[in-house]
Amino acid sequence: MQEILNIAAYKFVGIDDASMLREDLRSRALSAGLMGTILLAPEGINLFLAGAAEAVRGFLAGLRADERFADLETKESWSATQPFRRMLVKCKREIIRMDHPAIQPAAGRAPGVDALTLKRWLDQGHDDAGKQIVMLDTRNAFEVDEGTFEGAVDWRIDKFTQFPQALEEHREALVGKTVVSFCTGGIRCEKAAILMREEGVADVLQLEGGILKYFETVGGAHYRGDCFVFDGRRALAPDLSARSTHASARAPEDPDLAIKH
């Protein structure tokens, strides 16, 4: 029976009280019996949590009472067991490390495309302007090997900090096309989309909510394989069920990496 609610969420928003917020969120999460990871940085919040549904939703209600997180959107899935071993709340320089000053919360989000629109584009083979679509996987190579969109471009990076260099090497191949960057839950592909626009790639969109929101909304259309996740489930099928996989032994065990989206 699937009794554990798993949520993934992030938001780029200015945070100048991370240390104080850390103690508050840690206390509330532990009191609710939740496990997972929350990262806080000047650029925003990034979290993966799991627990009883009532406890998770109660924690989210308290978090959204802070006007900075009032519109925080989550991706949901269910599991029979708790996929995390502990509850961590950490303050970091970035909520997803890129080592590039691409994100400025005050400047707004990267433009995006929702799952239903993307499926329609993929069904018809082009966007609404008739342009060729390039699906750009911004995840690490071992994640891509678990599953990805049909025909997706994969630069075989081993960590997200390599993305800026990979972009420099492959940028010309993206010119004149509609590029849709995607990742597990949206955070890496949003940073990637902002960087690509800064570097002169004109038509770039992020997949809103990443693969998890796509699965939640339209299932596995145009996707092959599973979606690697950084917790005890290892990978999710398009119906968001946990599936036994042959995931690479290179998969990180570091709790800081266990929150990647």
C-alpha positions, 0 to 999 in steps of 0.5 A: 500500500502506497502510504508515504507521500513524496514531494519535490519542490524548489523556488528561486527567491531571495533569502537573507535569513537562511540560518534562522529559517534553517532552524525553524524548518528543521524543527517543524520537519522533525516534529512532523516526522518527515525525512528528506533534505531541504537546501537554503541559499541566497538564491532560494529553496530546494527540497525533497521530503517524504512522510505521512500525507497529512504531515507533509501537507501540514508542513507545506501549509506552514511553509507557504504561510511565508509570503516568499513561498506562498506559490511554491509548487510541488511534484508528488509521488507515493511509495510504500516505504520511506525513501530517506534515512534522515532529515537534513536542512542545510545552508549552501551557496547555491540550491543547485550548484552550477558555479556560474552567476546565472540566477538572480531571483529578482530578475524573474524565472526562465520562460517555460513550457507546460507538459500538455503543450510540450506533448502536443508539440512532440505529437505534431513534430514542431512548436506552434511556430513550426520550428524544430524542437530540440529536447536538451537533457541537462542531467548527469550521464548516469541519470540519462542512461536510466531514461530520457525523451525520444531523440533528446540531446545529451552532452554526457556531463558527469556533474552540473558544473560542467554544463556551462563548458558543454554549452560553449562547445555545442551552442552552435547546434542549437541556433535557429531551433526551439530548445526545451531544457529538461531535468528531473524536477525543474531546477537544473533545467531552469538554471540551464535555460537562463544561462543559455539565454545569457549566452545568446541562444534565443529560443529556450524554454524550460520544461515546467516541473521537469520530468516528474511533473510531465509524468504526473500530467501526461504520463510517459508519452515520448519518453523512454525508460524511467526517471532516476531519482536521488533517494531510496526508490532509485527510479520512477516509472512514468506512472510515478511508481518505484521500479527496480532498476539497473541504476549505475553504481556511480549514483551519488550517496552524498546527502547534498546530492540526494536532492537534485532535481 
